[in-house]
Amino acid sequence: MTDAARAGMCTLPLYTEGGEGYRGLKRAVFELSPEEVHAEVKTSNIRGRGGAGFPAGVKWGFVPRDTGKPIYLVCNCDEGEPGTFKDRWLLRHSPHRLIEGILIACRAIGCEHAFIYMREEFRGEARRLRACLAEAREANLLGDDILGSGWGCEITIFMGAGAYICGEETALLNSLEGKRGMPRVRPPFPALVGLYGCPTVINNVETLASLPAILIDGGEWYTTYGTEESTGTRLFSISGRVARPGVYEVEMGVPWSTLLDDLAGGPARGRPFKALYPGGSSTPMLTAAEVADASISFEAAAELKTFLGSGGTIVLDEGDDIVEATLNVAEFYAEESCGQCTPCREGCPWMVEILKRVASGDAVSDDLDLLVDVTRHIMGQTICAFGDGAAGPVQSAVLKFRAEFEARLNGGSGGGNT
């Protein structure tokens, strides 16, 4: 073990001994052209695991190669979505796989310098990742002449300050450039004008960590898992009222019961499930009845007018108060709004104010209609998706559980008992 590995507790011999590790990178460097590497990823149809679910191979195709400017890759490791912790798990347990995936992506798009943007709270994970980068460099897997191929690539870790908004890719780029972390107006999109005004690809940790397997076994192999529109497997971090919260990998297209019951152990308190946020607190809520007949896929989520988001599933049971849960979520987003867009800056505090009136029993029925109206004036009216992420869960809660909200009007105590 290297000194750097000892310092960072990075002991992953599969990637430095026996030739098993970095096989995907070796194929990308010695057996395929950059265009062929890109083709394998495009064939796999892997969709982004950070929130939007956009196909990675298609995104890479937007990068121009003839501008004369450097091309950058940025790994979005600013995992700040409440309920999501699968990227942190990957950093702790498989950092070399992330490094390999970054290098594969860089090879495909013609990048020679990648950045890993990490939230400030990930200090321990950053130490471990730095140790693994040093280990990769000593094994000639990083630097000016990777594996003697004549191709080189550097990776730099950048620590953010912990702002939730910097998970949005253009706010992340501003922060990386030393500016205030606020979203940019698009177009132009980062693929054309990104970091330092240069073409830039931004991918999530899990997306990049999936690339080694795709390069080893091929894009066609990857499509044998999942559905036609949602290929492969995906990590979900599940929390809340389940017996075994944690990080689980499931094949796309399986029923929600596979995650909720088979893996997470079913209800934790013996009470039936009531609802869940499928992809983090910024995704519209689903009722237990909706989940009972649904599968885990991008297309199934769209049919239910929600998203898989960042894979952070938060589960509520019949003992939970939907009003209090919704207020808790709304307060978080009101606090984290960057304030750039008027609908979000003014609308988020208004949602909190109305929900506080409901929770305290001081609201009237018209306040619920006003609350839904406020959400509709936020969604689709902001520069980035933050506004939708703040308003969508509130709107879905009121529309799907209106009876619980009405029970709190005029001094009512409502349902739910934690």
Secondary structure by P-SEA (a helix, b strand, c coil): ccaaaaaacccccccccccccaaaaaaacccccaaaaaaaaaaacccccccccccaaaaaaaccccccbbbbbbbccccccccccaaaaaaaccaaaaaaaaaaaaaaacccbbbbbbcccaaaaaaaaaaaaaaaaaacccccccccccbbbbbbbbbcccccccccaaaaaaaaacccccccccccccccccccccccccccaaaaaaaaaaaacccccccccccccccbbbbbbcccccccbbbbbbcccccccccccccccccccccccccccccccccccccccccccccccaaaaaaacccccccbbbbbcccccaaaaaaaaaaaaaaaccccccccaaaaaaaaaaaaaaaaccccaaaaaaaaaaaaacccccccaaaaaacaaaaaaaaacaaaaaaacccccccccc
